[in-house]
Amino acid sequence: MFTRLPPVTRALLIANAAVFLLQFLAESSQLGGWLMYLTLWPLGSGAEYDVPGFLPWQVLTYGFMHGDLPHLLFNMLALVMFGAQVEHEWGARRFLGYYLTCVVGAALCQLVVAAITMSMGGGVYYTVGASGGVFGLLLAYGMLFPNQRVMLLIPPVPMKARTLVTLYGVITLLMGLSGVMPGVAHFAHLGGMLFGWLLIRQWRRRPPPGGRRRPPLRAVH
């Protein structure tokens, strides 16, 4: 099954697993301090808070790190479920560009939320995880295959892809606004969806460079 995955999806799985293994080895050998420079820190944090602070590359590197094994497994399962079919539809180059755009977009939204939180006296914390990219893929899947039946893990209820996307989006927004599960970057997840939607809108307006037109994205009906 793994060898049948499209190339970018397979490479992302390997990269995330390799980075998680690196995290484990570094932390178990008490050399994990340098990994904190790869996590996403809020703007304005740094020596004053005794943390590494924000560095430009963090808007990408944080998306390949995870807090624990369940966090990694959940994201990678979603990557396989939704990302593989999206990559088959779009091709490797467009798929990779879309995924990384969602990761960076999620980071930008998280930086805004973290800055607001700090201005209101909240604590300084870092962000890790591929969830921003995964939520972007979930949106793309729902737009490409709106009537495709998917099965939730918890609860095991079948529903259309467009319903799943709407449900996840609404729940994530409500959880972010209510402060439920404060250790989860809900607005980063929404940021991945938002930037994915903006990119898809841009693609609909303009064909890809090189003069070759791809089939238009299917609209949600």
C-alpha positions in Angstrom: 0.0 0.0 0.0 2.8 2.5 0.9 4.5 2.0 -2.4 1.2 2.8 -4.2 0.9 6.2 -2.7 1.7 9.1 -5.0 5.2 10.5 -4.6 4.6 13.7 -2.6 2.2 12.1 -0.2 4.8 9.3 0.4 7.6 11.8 0.8 5.6 13.8 3.3 4.9 10.7 5.3 8.6 9.8 5.4 9.6 13.4 6.3 7.2 13.6 9.2 8.1 10.2 10.5 11.9 11.0 10.2 11.5 14.3 12.0 9.5 12.7 14.8 12.2 10.0 15.2 14.8 12.7 15.3 12.8 14.5 18.0 12.7 11.3 20.1 16.4 10.6 19.7 17.4 14.2 20.5 15.1 14.5 23.6 16.2 11.1 24.9 19.9 12.1 24.6 19.2 15.5 26.3 20.2 17.3 23.0 16.7 18.4 22.2 17.2 22.1 23.0 18.1 22.9 19.4 14.8 21.5 18.2 13.1 24.4 19.9 14.5 26.6 17.2 12.4 24.7 14.6 9.1 25.1 16.4 6.8 28.1 15.8 7.3 30.8 18.4 5.2 34.0 18.6 6.4 37.3 17.3 8.0 39.3 20.1 9.0 36.3 22.1 12.7 35.6 22.7 15.3 36.2 25.3 12.9 38.3 27.4 10.8 35.1 27.9 13.8 32.8 28.0 12.6 31.1 24.7 14.2 30.9 21.3 11.7 33.4 19.8 10.4 33.6 16.2 12.7 32.8 13.3 11.6 32.9 9.6 12.1 29.3 8.8 9.7 28.2 11.6 6.7 28.9 9.4 7.6 25.7 7.5 9.7 23.6 10.0 7.0 23.5 12.7 4.7 21.7 10.2 7.0 18.6 10.3 7.2 18.3 14.0 4.7 16.7 16.4 4.0 16.7 20.1 3.5 13.0 20.6 2.8 9.8 18.7 -1.0 10.0 18.5 -0.6 13.6 17.2 1.6 12.2 14.4 -0.5 9.2 13.6 -3.7 11.2 13.4 -2.2 13.7 11.0 -0.6 11.1 8.8 -3.7 9.0 8.6 -5.6 12.1 7.4 -2.7 12.8 4.9 -3.1 9.4 3.4 -6.9 9.5 3.4 -7.3 12.9 1.7 -3.9 13.9 0.4 -3.4 10.8 -1.8 -6.5 11.4 -3.8 -6.0 15.1 -4.1 -2.4 14.5 -5.4 -3.8 12.0 -8.0 -6.2 14.7 -9.1 -3.8 17.7 -9.2 -0.3 16.2 -9.8 2.7 16.3 -7.6 3.9 19.9 -8.2 0.6 21.6 -7.6 -0.2 19.3 -4.7 3.1 20.1 -2.9 2.6 23.9 -3.5 -0.9 23.7 -2.1 0.1 21.7 0.9 3.1 24.0 1.8 0.9 27.1 1.3 -1.6 25.7 3.8 1.2 25.0 6.3 2.6 28.6 6.0 -0.9 30.1 6.0 -1.7 28.2 9.2 1.5 29.5 10.8 0.7 33.1 9.8 -2.8 32.9 11.4 -1.3 31.3 14.5 1.2 34.2 14.8 -1.6 36.7 14.7 -3.6 34.8 17.4 -0.5 34.4 19.5 0.3 38.1 19.3 -3.3 39.0 20.4 -3.1 36.5 23.2 0.3 37.9 24.4 -1.1 41.5 24.2 -3.9 40.4 26.6 -1.5 39.0 29.1 -1.5 35.4 27.9 1.5 33.1 28.0 4.1 32.4 25.4 3.9 28.9 23.8 5.2 27.2 20.7 3.2 25.4 18.0 4.0 22.2 16.2 2.1 19.9 13.8 1.0 19.2 10.3 -2.6 19.9 11.1 -2.7 23.2 9.1 -1.7 21.4 6.0 -4.0 18.5 6.7 -7.0 20.8 7.2 -6.2 22.4 3.9 -6.2 19.0 2.3 -9.5 18.2 3.9 -10.9 21.4 2.3 -9.5 20.5 -1.1 -10.9 17.0 -0.9 -14.3 18.3 0.0 -14.2 20.7 -3.0 -12.9 18.1 -5.5 -15.1 15.2 -4.3 -18.1 16.9 -2.5 -20.4 13.9 -2.8 -17.8 11.2 -1.9 -18.9 9.2 1.2 -16.3 9.2 4.0 -16.4 7.5 7.4 -15.5 9.3 10.6 -13.4 7.4 13.1 -15.2 8.9 16.2 -18.1 8.5 15.9 -18.2 6.0 13.0 -20.8 7.8 10.9 -20.7 8.0 7.1 -21.3 11.4 5.5 -20.5 13.3 2.3 -17.1 15.0 2.1 -18.6 18.5 1.9 -20.6 17.8 5.1 -17.4 16.6 6.8 -15.5 19.7 5.8 -18.3 22.0 7.0 -18.6 20.1 10.3 -14.9 20.2 11.0 -14.7 23.8 10.1 -17.6 24.8 12.4 -16.5 22.7 15.3 -12.9 24.0 15.0 -14.2 27.6 15.0 -16.4 27.1 18.0 -13.7 25.3 19.9 -11.3 28.2 19.1 -13.7 30.9 20.2 -14.8 29.0 23.4 -11.3 28.1 24.5 -12.1 24.4 24.7 -8.9 22.3 24.5 -6.5 25.3 24.9 -3.5 23.2 24.0 -4.7 22.9 20.4 -4.1 25.6 17.8 -7.6 25.7 16.4 -7.1 29.0 14.5 -4.0 27.5 12.8 -6.3 24.7 11.5 -8.7 27.3 10.2 -5.8 29.2 8.7 -4.8 26.2 6.7 -8.3 25.9 5.4 -8.5 29.7 4.6 -5.2 29.9 2.7 -6.1 26.7 0.8 -9.5 28.2 -0.2 -7.8 31.4 -1.3 -5.2 29.5 -3.4 -8.0 27.4 -5.1 -9.8 30.6 -5.9 -6.7 32.0 -7.5 -6.2 28.9 -9.6 -9.8 29.1 -10.8 -9.1 32.6 -12.1 -5.8 31.9 -13.8 -4.4 28.7 -15.5 -1.1 27.4 -14.3 2.1 28.8 -16.0 3.4 27.1 -19.2 0.2 27.4 -21.2 -1.1 24.0 -20.2 -4.6 24.2 -18.8 -5.6 21.7 -16.2 -9.2 20.6 -15.8 -11.1 23.1 -13.6 -11.8 22.2 -10.0 -15.2 20.8 -9.4 -17.5 23.2 -7.6 -19.4 22.1 -4.5 -23.1 21.7 -5.3 
